[in-house]
Amino acid sequence: MKIDGINSGVEFEQYVFDIFSSSDIKVSDTPKSNDYGADLIIEYADYNFCIQCKYYSRSVGVKAVQEVMGALSFYQCDFGIVITNATFTQQAENLASMNGVLLIDGDELLSIKSSKKVLDKTFNRFLEQMENGEPIARPSSEWLMNDLVVRYGVSSSKIYKDFIGGGLPFFKVGREYRFIPNEVEEWEIYTKSIPYGKKQKIVLPGYLEYKADVKRRIKAAKKAGNKDEVEQIKDEMRHYGITPIGDYVFGIVVFIIVLVLCYLIYKFYQGYTQNY
């Protein structure tokens, strides 16, 4: 869908920025290059959202969904949104549904622009669905190879070689590969990412979901003043090989203390040798 006065992706980003800004929603830009998968960051109902804007003449595919999923960790956001003037492919809708990404197409965008009530309704419905687990459209028992092709946005040969080769749990019925969702998600959290091409990597959706969930749980526990629950969540993160931010800070402080002690010992020794 063509939007009057919009002729480029940059102009479309500004168009989306203005929609949120005029609705009194806190919105900020990301760098124009090396944006790590997000064009805008907004704050709504105490949640942070990464937004990927796509001004297309064709339907938006899974790559845009993957990009905004990858941006969540870098920008420390709770949820991702892909906004376009066009429509989305079925594969993009499936991947977004399985990973809690909000998709806003051209028609919805015009409705949101015309009414703050529509905007609030869209976001509140999404947050309610997330709390109830409704957008997570996963099969209840098993996934087939095609489910993973959609989930990761790669070919089946890539899954055979690098995902299954990297320890992705599976079982076979005849010659058909099948996967247990809970086992796949557990593996994704432990594995975190899979190399893609020479320098790129695919950050696994289960890992991204887990990090976003942990952030929400810690935020809620801190708000409730429950220090024990915060520590339990951090222990759980360590179990998966994820270092809580507090551990990094502690390590840096210890390192600085050791450096200062070494310097003081050196100065003391230097003064001692000069006296004798």
C-alpha positions in Angstrom: 0.0 0.0 0.0 1.4 3.3 -1.1 1.4 6.1 1.5 1.2 9.7 0.2 4.4 11.6 0.7 6.5 8.5 1.6 9.1 7.4 -0.9 11.7 5.6 1.1 12.4 3.5 4.1 13.9 6.4 6.1 10.7 8.5 5.4 8.6 5.6 6.5 10.5 5.3 9.8 9.9 9.0 10.5 6.2 8.5 9.6 5.9 5.7 12.2 8.0 7.7 14.7 5.5 10.6 14.3 2.5 8.3 14.9 3.8 7.2 18.3 5.1 10.6 19.2 1.7 12.3 18.5 0.0 9.7 20.7 2.2 10.7 23.7 4.2 7.5 23.6 7.9 7.8 24.4 9.8 6.9 21.2 13.5 7.1 20.2 15.6 6.4 17.1 18.3 3.8 16.8 21.5 4.5 14.7 20.7 4.7 11.0 23.4 2.1 10.2 24.3 -0.9 12.3 21.0 -0.7 14.1 21.1 -4.4 15.2 17.6 -5.1 13.9 15.6 -2.2 15.3 14.7 1.2 13.8 12.8 2.6 16.8 12.4 1.9 20.5 9.1 2.8 22.3 7.9 2.5 25.8 4.3 1.5 26.4 2.7 0.4 29.7 6.1 0.0 31.4 7.3 -2.3 28.6 10.0 -1.6 26.0 9.4 -2.5 22.4 11.9 -2.8 19.5 10.3 -1.8 16.2 11.5 -2.9 12.8 10.0 -0.7 10.0 9.6 -2.1 6.5 8.4 0.0 3.6 7.8 -2.6 0.9 6.0 -3.0 -2.4 5.7 -6.7 -1.6 4.8 -8.9 1.4 7.3 -8.8 4.3 8.9 -12.2 5.1 10.5 -14.0 8.0 13.8 -12.0 7.9 12.2 -8.9 9.4 10.8 -11.0 12.3 14.2 -12.6 12.9 15.9 -9.1 12.8 13.6 -7.7 15.5 13.9 -10.9 17.6 17.7 -10.4 17.5 17.4 -6.8 18.6 15.5 -7.6 21.8 18.7 -8.6 23.7 20.9 -5.8 22.3 18.4 -3.1 23.2 17.1 -4.8 26.4 13.5 -4.7 25.2 10.6 -6.9 26.3 8.8 -7.4 22.9 9.4 -6.9 19.2 7.1 -5.2 16.6 7.4 -5.3 12.8 5.5 -2.5 11.1 4.9 -2.3 7.3 2.9 -0.4 4.8 2.3 -3.8 3.0 1.3 -7.2 4.3 3.1 -10.2 5.8 3.8 -13.7 4.3 2.3 -16.7 6.1 5.8 -17.8 7.2 6.4 -14.4 8.8 3.0 -14.6 10.6 3.8 -18.1 11.8 7.3 -17.2 13.1 5.9 -14.0 14.8 3.1 -16.0 16.4 5.5 -18.6 17.8 7.8 -15.9 19.2 5.5 -13.2 20.6 6.3 -10.6 17.9 3.5 -8.1 17.1 2.9 -7.6 13.4 1.2 -4.4 12.2 0.4 -4.2 8.4 -0.6 -1.2 6.3 -4.3 -1.3 7.0 -3.7 -1.6 10.8 -1.2 1.2 10.7 -3.7 3.6 9.1 -6.2 2.6 11.8 -3.7 3.2 14.5 -2.7 6.6 13.0 -6.3 7.7 12.9 -7.2 6.8 16.5 -5.3 6.6 19.8 -8.0 4.3 21.0 -7.2 1.8 18.2 -3.5 2.0 19.1 -4.3 1.3 22.8 -6.6 -1.5 21.9 -3.9 -3.1 19.7 -1.2 -3.0 22.3 -3.4 -3.9 25.2 -4.7 -6.9 23.3 -1.2 -8.0 22.5 0.0 -7.7 26.1 -3.0 -9.6 27.3 -2.4 -12.4 24.8 1.3 -12.5 25.9 0.3 -12.8 29.5 -2.1 -15.6 28.6 0.3 -17.3 26.2 -2.2 -17.0 23.4 0.2 -15.9 20.6 2.5 -18.9 21.2 1.0 -21.0 18.5 2.9 -24.2 19.0 1.8 -27.7 18.4 1.0 -29.4 21.7 3.0 -32.6 21.1 5.4 -32.7 18.2 7.0 -30.5 15.6 7.9 -31.7 12.1 10.8 -30.5 10.0 8.6 -27.9 8.2 7.7 -26.4 11.6 11.4 -25.8 12.3 12.0 -24.4 8.7 9.4 -21.8 9.6 10.7 -21.3 13.1 14.3 -20.6 12.0 13.7 -19.2 8.5 16.3 -21.6 7.0 16.3 -24.6 4.7 15.9 -28.1 5.9 19.4 -28.9 4.8 20.7 -26.2 7.1 18.7 -27.7 10.0 20.1 -31.2 9.2 23.7 -30.0 9.0 24.0 -27.3 11.7 21.1 -27.6 14.0 20.8 -31.4 14.3 24.6 -31.5 13.9 24.8 -29.0 16.8 22.8 -31.2 19.2 19.2 -30.4 18.4 17.2 -33.2 20.0 15.0 -35.3 17.7 13.5 -38.7 17.1 12.4 -40.5 13.9 9.3 -42.2 12.8 10.3 -44.2 9.8 12.4 -41.7 7.8 10.7 -38.6 9.2 12.4 -36.4 11.8 10.2 -35.2 14.7 10.9 -32.9 17.5 9.5 -32.3 21.0 8.8 -28.6 21.5 9.9 -28.4 25.2 13.2 -30.3 24.3 13.8 -28.0 21.4 13.3 -24.9 23.5 15.5 -26.2 26.2 18.3 -26.9 23.7 17.8 -23.4 22.2 18.3 -21.8 25.6 21.5 -23.7 26.2 22.9 -23.3 22.7 21.9 -19.6 22.3 22.9 -19.3 18.6 23.9 -21.1 15.5 26.5 -19.9 13.0 25.0 -18.6 9.7 27.3 -17.9 6.8 30.9 -16.8 7.3 30.3 -14.1 10.0 26.6 -14.1 10.9 24.7 -16.1 13.4 21.1 -17.1 14.1 20.1 -16.2 17.6 17.7 -19.0 18.6 14.1 -18.0 19.5 13.9 -20.1 22.6 16.9 -18.2 24.0 15.5 -14.8 23.1 12.1 -15.8 24.7 13.8 -17.0 27.8 15.9 -13.8 28.2 12.8 -11.6 27.7 10.8 -13.8 30.2 13.7 -13.6 32.8 13.8 -9.8 32.5 10.0 -9.6 33.1 10.2 -12.0 36.1 13.1 -10.2 37.7 11.4 -6.8 37.2 8.2 -8.2 38.8 10.2 -9.8 41.7 12.1 -6.5 42.4 8.9 -4.5 42.3 7.4 -6.9 44.9 10.6 -6.7 47.0 11.2 -10.4 46.8 15.0 -10.7 46.9 14.9 -14.5 47.3 13.0 -14.9 44.0 15.4 -12.6 42.3 18.3 -14.8 43.4 16.4 -18.0 42.4 15.9 -16.6 38.9 19.7 -15.6 38.7 20.6 -19.2 39.8 18.4 -20.5 37.0 20.1 -18.2 34.5 23.5 -19.6 35.6 22.2 -23.1 35.1 21.7 -22.2 31.4 25.1 -20.6 31.2 23.7 -17.1 31.2 25.6 -14.6 33.4 23.3 -12.2 35.3 24.4 -8.5 35.0 25.1 -8.4 38.7 27.8 -11.1 38.3 29.5 -9.0 35.6 29.5 -6.0 37.9 30.9 -8.1 40.8 33.6 -9.5 38.6 34.7 -6.0 37.5 34.7 -4.7 41.0 36.9 -7.6 42.2 39.2 -7.1 39.2 39.6 -3.4 40.0 40.3 -4.1 43.7 43.0 -6.7 42.7 44.6 -4.1 40.4 44.7 -1.5 43.1 46.2 -3.9 45.6 48.8 -4.9 43.1 49.7 -1.3 42.4 49.9 -0.5 46.2 52.2 -3.5 46.7 54.3 -2.5 43.8 54.7 1.1 45.1 55.4 -0.2 48.6 58.1 -2.5 47.3 59.5 0.2 45.1 59.8 2.6 48.1 61.3 -0.2 50.2 64.1 -1.0 47.7 64.9 2.7 47.3 65.4 3.1 51.0 67.8 0.1 51.1 
